[in-house]
Structure formats: structure tokens, C-alpha cells
Amino acid sequence: MKFGIALGALNPAFHIEVTLEAERLGFESVWLPEHLIFPLEMAGSPHPGEEHPPVPPTTPVYDAFAYLAYLAGRTSRIRLGTNVYLLGLRHPFIAARAVQTLDILSGGRAEVGIGAGWLKSEWRAAELDPNTRGRRLDEALAVCKRLWTEEVVEHHGEFFDFEPVVFEPKPLQRPWPPIHVGGESEAALRRAARAGDGWFGLLHTLESVAAPVARLSELRKLEGRERERFEVSVGGRVESGDDIKRWQDAGVDRLVVSPWRRSPEALDGVRRYADLVLSAA
């Protein structure tokens, strides 16, 4: 079992301290959420069945790959991920370059969580049709994968159209840094099974994670990918060492946690959590 830290649940003033301590303690990764912009008028939620946004529009937001590249320079082992990067809001040239730069500067420690995005008004503010966000994400990801692996790339698609280009250098991780597709919808699960190296879910219990894990298994078999390496990452709680085996038996490979109530308590929280679970893992 791998354990990551959810930096999005933390005041940014504590990101660096907590990342450094997480690395010292043996956590596998840290994960940073992102948005391009927060419109003043927001509606919807990434959590199924909820209508209200989980954050206010004044929430501090940073460029995820720039921030993670800074953390890469302060660390040497811990892996650095996005949960999740709204790839479809960017041209694939920009996204592919950001991922490649982080992967090279970190020595091959990038983990790339991507998603279509739940905030439709963010897409409208960027002058893009939110109804196309799934198709746009799929095409952008396909282009990025080609840029990361092929010597010369030419593309003529629905959203992106360009003559032959060269993209160098390639990421250190081959064929590309792990791609974790986020989202709880059927479309997100299908995208993960078809094009992802993993799935990144929301906060789950041992009971609630069973359905998406089972569905992913079905979809990956349909795609002929059941033998390929695939990681399931979710938020979840561990109360004892025995819980780790239960999560593993449920098909979960990585728990991304925030073991604190308030940001000033985060350092003590990650220390207590490490004492509880890392030796057992």
C-alpha cells in the first residue's frame, strides 16, 4: 500500500513543511489540486449528489506544475502528483511541456492526475464549451501521449489541428509519467480503463469503493487491458494496521490522506499517521 498526502486539504503556508516531513517519514507522494480560475458565480460539485461547490471562489490556487517543480527542488524521493489537472482546459502543447518539465526536474517523480472538471462556469470563463470537456480531454491526452513518445507529431482533430512538430526532450519516465484519471462518473471510469494508468477517486470507505473498483475491472477487460499495470488511488481512513490489508483486498493501491483537523496541526498529524500505518504497510 502506498500513502500520499493531500496538499489540497492544507493551508498553502504549510505545504513545504508538510512535504519535507512527509518525505522524511516515508510517505510515497504528495498531491496538489488545481483550477485555472474560479468564477465568482459557482455551482455544482465533484461529489455525486451534492449541488454546492466544496470551495469558495476566493480559495488560493497555484499553477500546479510550477508549484510541484519547486517542491521537486526541495526534495529527493517523494513523488509529486496532481489531483487533478484540468488537461482539457489547456492546449496539449502547454500541458505536455508542463508534465515533461516536472518529470525531468524531479528526476522522474511526476504523477499526473487528470480530469474533465466539474465546474462548468470555469470552462465558460475560459471561452470553451463545457459540454465538450470530455471529448476535449480525450483528444488532448491522446496528443500529449504522442508528443511524449514520437519523434515527429502531426495531428488533425476536432479541437486541435497542427502540422508536423518536434517535442524534445521526452519525459524521463517511459512511455510517460503515470496518468491517473479522476472522477466518479461512468464516463470517467471508462476513460480511466481506456486511457489511464490508474484511477483517482474521491473520499471513499471500504464499502463505497467496491462498486467503482469492480466496474473498472470490467471495463479494463473490455478494453483488453486487464493484464496491464493499473493503480487505484482514493482518499480513505485507516484506524489500525489491519485496515491496510482491508483496503488492499478491496483493490486499492494508494490512500491519499489528510490526517489533521486544522492546518497548524498537520505536522503532528502526519507524524502520528506515520507511526500508525507506515511500518505496517
C-alpha positions in Angstrom: 0.0 0.0 0.0 1.2 3.5 -0.9 0.4 6.5 1.2 0.1 10.0 -0.2 -0.6 13.4 1.4 -3.5 15.6 0.1 -1.9 19.1 0.0 -5.3 20.5 -1.1 -6.6 20.0 2.4 -3.9 22.2 3.8 -3.3 25.9 4.0 -0.6 26.7 1.4 1.6 28.2 4.2 2.2 24.6 5.4 2.8 22.9 2.0 6.6 23.0 2.2 7.0 21.9 5.8 4.5 19.1 5.4 6.0 17.9 2.2 9.5 17.8 3.7 8.3 16.0 6.8 6.2 13.5 4.7 9.3 12.6 2.7 11.4 12.2 5.9 8.8 9.9 7.4 8.5 7.7 4.3 5.2 8.8 2.6 5.2 7.9 -1.0 3.7 11.1 -2.5 2.1 14.5 -2.2 -0.8 15.6 -4.4 -1.9 19.1 -5.3 -5.3 20.0 -6.8 -5.7 22.8 -9.3 -8.1 25.1 -11.2 -7.4 27.6 -13.9 -9.8 30.1 -12.5 -12.7 30.4 -10.1 -15.6 32.4 -11.4 -17.5 34.5 -8.8 -20.7 32.6 -9.6 -20.0 28.9 -9.0 -22.4 25.9 -9.0 -22.1 22.1 -8.9 -19.8 19.8 -7.1 -17.4 16.9 -7.8 -19.1 14.9 -5.1 -22.1 12.8 -6.5 -25.4 14.0 -5.2 -24.1 17.4 -4.0 -25.0 20.7 -5.6 -22.9 23.2 -3.7 -19.2 23.9 -4.6 -16.8 22.5 -2.0 -14.7 25.6 -2.1 -15.4 29.4 -2.3 -14.1 31.4 -5.3 -11.5 33.1 -3.0 -9.7 29.8 -2.4 -5.9 30.3 -3.2 -4.9 28.4 -6.3 -1.4 28.0 -7.8 0.0 26.7 -11.1 0.2 23.0 -10.1 3.2 22.1 -12.2 5.2 25.2 -11.3 4.5 24.5 -7.6 5.4 20.9 -7.8 8.6 21.7 -9.6 9.5 23.9 -6.7 8.8 21.1 -4.3 10.9 18.8 -6.5 13.8 21.1 -5.9 13.3 20.9 -2.1 13.0 17.1 -2.0 14.8 14.0 -3.4 12.5 11.0 -3.1 8.8 11.8 -2.6 6.6 11.6 -5.7 4.7 14.7 -6.9 1.2 14.5 -8.3 -1.8 16.5 -9.4 -5.3 15.5 -8.2 -6.5 16.5 -10.7 -5.1 18.7 -13.5 -7.8 20.0 -15.9 -5.9 19.0 -19.0 -8.8 19.8 -21.4 -8.6 23.5 -20.5 -5.1 23.7 -22.0 -3.6 23.2 -25.4 -1.8 19.9 -25.3 1.5 21.7 -26.2 1.3 23.6 -22.9 0.2 20.6 -20.8 2.7 18.2 -22.3 5.5 20.7 -21.7 4.5 21.2 -18.1 4.4 17.5 -17.3 7.7 16.9 -19.1 9.4 19.7 -17.2 8.3 18.4 -13.8 9.3 14.9 -14.6 12.8 15.9 -15.7 13.4 18.4 -12.9 12.2 15.9 -10.3 14.3 13.0 -11.6 11.3 11.0 -12.8 8.9 11.6 -9.9 5.9 13.0 -11.6 2.4 11.5 -11.2 -0.3 13.1 -13.4 -3.9 13.0 -12.2 -6.2 14.5 -14.8 -9.9 15.1 -15.0 -12.6 16.7 -17.2 -13.6 19.1 -14.4 -16.9 19.6 -12.6 -17.0 23.5 -12.7 -18.8 24.3 -15.9 -18.5 28.1 -15.3 -14.7 27.7 -15.3 -14.9 26.4 -18.9 -17.2 29.2 -19.9 -14.9 31.8 -18.4 -12.0 30.3 -20.5 -14.3 30.7 -23.6 -14.7 26.9 -24.0 -17.9 24.9 -24.3 -18.3 22.8 -21.0 -20.4 20.3 -23.0 -17.2 19.3 -24.9 -15.0 18.9 -21.9 -14.9 15.1 -22.1 -14.1 14.9 -25.8 -11.6 17.7 -25.5 -9.8 16.0 -22.6 -9.6 12.7 -24.5 -8.1 14.4 -27.6 -5.7 16.5 -25.5 -4.5 13.4 -23.7 -4.0 11.5 -26.9 -1.9 14.3 -28.4 0.2 14.6 -25.2 1.0 10.8 -25.3 2.2 11.2 -28.9 4.3 14.3 -28.0 5.9 12.3 -25.2 6.8 9.3 -27.3 7.0 10.1 -31.0 9.8 11.9 -32.9 7.5 13.9 -35.1 3.8 14.5 -34.4 1.1 15.8 -36.8 -2.5 16.0 -35.7 -5.8 17.0 -37.3 -8.7 16.5 -34.8 -11.9 18.0 -33.6 -10.3 20.5 -31.2 -6.6 20.6 -32.1 -5.1 20.9 -35.6 -1.4 21.3 -36.4 1.3 20.4 -39.0 4.4 18.3 -38.0 6.1 19.3 -34.8 9.0 18.1 -32.7 8.8 17.8 -28.9 12.0 17.4 -27.0 13.3 16.2 -24.6 11.0 13.4 -23.7 9.9 12.7 -20.1 12.3 10.6 -18.0 9.5 8.1 -17.2 8.6 5.9 -20.2 6.4 5.9 -22.1 5.2 8.8 -19.9 4.6 9.6 -16.3 1.7 7.6 -14.8 -1.7 9.0 -15.8 -4.4 8.8 -13.2 -7.8 9.6 -14.5 -10.0 11.2 -11.8 -13.8 11.2 -11.5 -16.6 9.1 -10.2 -18.9 9.1 -13.2 -19.3 6.2 -15.7 -17.5 8.4 -18.3 -14.6 8.9 -16.0 -14.3 5.2 -15.2 -14.4 4.4 -18.9 -11.7 7.0 -19.6 -9.5 5.5 -16.9 -10.0 2.0 -18.2 -9.3 3.0 -21.8 -6.5 5.6 -21.5 -5.3 5.7 -17.9 -2.5 4.1 -15.9 -4.7 4.4 -12.9 -7.9 5.9 -11.4 -8.1 8.6 -8.8 -11.3 8.6 -6.8 -12.7 10.9 -4.1 -13.0 10.1 -0.4 -14.2 6.5 0.0 -15.0 3.9 2.6 -14.2 0.2 2.2 -17.8 -0.3 1.3 -18.2 2.6 -1.2 -15.0 1.8 -3.1 -16.2 -1.7 -4.1 -18.5 -0.6 -6.9 -16.0 1.6 -8.9 -13.2 -0.9 -8.4 -15.4 -3.7 -9.8 -16.6 -1.6 -12.7 -13.0 -0.6 -13.6 -12.1 -4.3 -13.6 -15.0 -5.0 -16.0 -14.1 -2.0 -18.3 -10.4 -2.9 -18.4 -11.3 -6.4 -19.5 -13.5 -5.0 -22.3 -10.5 -2.8 -23.3 -8.2 -5.8 -23.3 -6.0 -4.1 -20.6 -6.6 -6.3 -17.6 -3.0 -7.5 -17.6 -1.5 -4.0 -17.7 -0.3 -2.3 -14.6 -3.1 -0.1 -13.1 -3.3 1.8 -9.8 -6.4 2.7 -7.8 -5.9 5.8 -5.6 -8.6 7.1 -3.3 -9.0 9.1 -0.1 -9.8 6.9 2.9 -9.2 6.3 6.5 -7.0 3.9 8.4 -7.7 3.3 12.1 -5.3 0.4 12.6 -2.7 -1.7 10.8 -5.4 -4.2 9.9 -7.2 -1.7 7.9 -4.4 -1.5 5.4 -4.9 -5.2 4.4 -8.7 -4.5 4.1 -8.0 -1.6 1.6 -5.6 -3.8 -0.3 -8.2 -6.6 -0.5 -10.7 -4.0 -1.8 -8.4 -3.3 -4.7 -6.9 0.0 -3.5 -3.2 0.6 -4.2 -2.8 4.1 -2.7 -4.5 6.1 0.0 -4.2 9.8 -0.2 -4.8 11.2 3.3 -5.0 14.4 5.3 -4.6 13.3 9.0 -5.3 16.6 10.6 -8.2 18.8 11.6 -6.6 22.2 11.2 -3.5 23.1 9.2 -1.4 24.1 12.2 -1.9 20.5 13.4 -0.7 18.9 10.2 2.9 18.2 11.1 1.9 16.4 14.2 -0.9 14.7 12.3 1.4 13.2 9.6 3.8 12.0 12.3 1.1 10.2 14.2 -0.2 8.7 11.0 3.2 7.5 10.0 3.6 5.8 13.4 0.2 4.1 12.9 0.5 2.9 9.3 3.8 3.2 7.5 5.6 0.5 9.5 2.6 -1.8 8.9 2.5 -1.0 5.2 
